[in-house]
Amino acid sequence: QYYTNSQFCLCIRGDTPHSHALMRAVRAGCIPVVICDSCPIFSPTLKSTINMTDYSIFIEEHEFMTDPVRALRGLQDLSRDYIEEKIQNLTFAQRVMFGDHPDSLFVEAFLHEAVLAASS
């Protein structure tokens, strides 16, 4: 419920770069604020179809650990246009990432990834 009522959702790295919080945020339509320097490198979802930076906001781990309030305050300075663009990209990411989305593109994206992986 907190995710669906929020514009931004904090997604902090755990023991691995991937976080369930990221998937929950995307599913809920909440812009992920990712605190994980290695996430875009080691755990992008369907990376040849969508780019995490298109629908997420990244804050460096060191910046967040040094002063979390200051790091998050920067979200208040984002323009309405910037936020709207993130939300539009997030809507597309939902279609790509979830097979149960009414207008899902998951199968096509998954097959595309499989073909690329097989040809490398």
C-alpha positions, 0 to 999 in steps of 0.5 A: 500500500505504501508503494502505490501511494508514493511517487518515489520508492527507496530501493536499497541494495541488500546482500546482492545488487538485485532488490525485490524492492525494485520490482515492487516499486516498478509494479506499483508505478512508483519511481524507484530511487536506487541506492546501489552502485552496481545495480545497473551493471549486474542486475538490469532487467531485460537490459536490451529492451529497457534501460533502468536509468530511463525509469529510475533515479540513482543515488550513489551509495557513498552519498546516501551513507554520508548524508541520507537526508541531503541525498534524498532532498534532491528529489524535491528539486526535480522538475515536473517534466522530468518526473513525468518522463520517468513515469512514462518510462516506468509505464513502459517498463511495467509492460516489459517486466511483468507477464501479467500486465494487460498489455504485456511485452514480457514474452517478446522482450524475453525472447529478444534477450534469449536470441541476443544471449544465444548469438553472443 
